[in-house]
Amino acid sequence: MTAPQALTDLRQRLDDRTAVIGIIGLGYVGLPLALRFSELGHAVIGFDVDTAKIAELNADRGFRRYVGKTREEVRFASAFEATDDFARSAGCDALIICVPTPLGRFHDPDIGYILDAARRIRPHLRAGQVVALESTTYPGTTEDDMLPEMARDDLVVGEDIFVVYSPEREDPGNASFGIRQIPKVVSGVTQNCLAAAQALYGGAVDTLVPVASTRVAEMTKLLENIHRAVNIGLVNEMKTLADRMGIDIFDVIRAAATKPFGFTAFYPGPGVGGHCIPVDPFYLTWKAREYGLHTRFIELAGEINRYMPDFIVEKLMDALNGHRKALNGSRVLVLGAAFKKNIDDIRESPSLMVMDGIAKRGGVLSYADPFVPRLVLADGTRLESVVADEATVAAQDAVIIATDHDAFDYEMIARVAPLIVDTRGRYPASDPKVTRA
């Protein structure tokens, strides 16, 4: 089959890097993607509805990001502009949608941001454009939900315009794997759309993984995150059992990880956070009901992971009781508010849930996080990060290692803290000050 002229022209613009790339949603997925296409020499237009973010990006012509243990200032290598004027999308050859997909009040999927983006670009679509969705969602979203919102009678999908799905695999703070190094799953509504996806991402990513349909690609992203959620749920449940049996679960995992086949190490913690692990499994459990199925295994893992912050608070109360103290009135310092180490992302962070539990029980709460200067608890309480120096740590009744940022002085904490509740396995369980949680 001969490629339509619109696809041939699009390929040429992408190959010679004269194509203008539009990124819709300038968050933890969209900004690194914009930077990558800028590095390749493409002009990039970033679209967002947050006017403050737009102003900041245009003023600095760059942004800050965490890579490994450092926070880097990055600048766009080629022309970049952020805007909330979606009429500018007409000037883009590619439009990549990277908007949030949160859960609703009753844990039902909320794809409203995807549909809103589709509606905003619809009047400005033209022949020769490729529209790519990267947001995590349930199978069928691209073709059954997004495509009808952007469909135009004068533009034939696969001939004039190309619609693709390619799930993001961003890992904030990972210094080893950036966009270029992470294999990218690509799919299209038609074969020509798949060819457009390969042309779009082929120059930006070393390895492409084409799949048979957008539904396969959508399900692939969910499987990746459900795999992690279920295994984290399993090891968290094992942690509670090991705790009852007086066994250090971290010793068990380290020993099991020496097996060179058939075992992958997952580690327990205070719960799961970020956008992916606490949210994505519910996109599939919700969709499964349409097919008359109840995904009990996935939902059980979610229940276990959601219980972990309560387990941490219970262990804190037990540890304080051992020192003849009640949680009510005790000074408790929580180390780490972000959902993972060395980043500033607090979305769905279990650390915040631990803090909520301490505050509800009358604990005198403070937190330290060099990446999160301030936060708001569920009850509206506003907190500012303190410095975890020797005087501050020594003044506490208990210190909780909730997120083990490398910036913390663990040797000093072990020396001066009267009581440590360790959720990350930073200290040996044999230390009389340490309570595993």
Buried (B, 14 or more C-beta within 10 A) or exposed (E): EEBBEBBEBBBEBBEEBEBBBBBBBBBBBBBBBBBBBBBBBBBBBBBBBBEEBBEEBEEEEBBEBBBEEEBEEBEBBBEBBBBBEBEBBBEBBBBBBBBBBEBEEEBEBBBEBBBBBBEBBBEBBBBBBBBBBBBBBBBBBBBEBBBEBBBEEEBBBBBBBBBBBBBBBBBBBBEEEBBBEBEBBBBBBBEBBBBBBBBBBBBBBEEBEBBEBBBBBBBBBBEBBBEBBBBBBBBBBBBBEBBEEEBBBBEBBEEEEEEEEEEEEBBBBBBBBBBBBBBBBBBBBBBBEEEEEEBEEBBBBBEBBBBBBEBBBBBBBEBBEEEEBEBEEBBBBBBBBBBBBBBBBBBBBBBBBBBBBBBEBEBBBBBBBBBBEEBEBEEEEEBEBEEBEEEBBBEBBBBBBBBBBEBBEBEBBBEBBBBBBBBBBBBEBEEEBBBBB
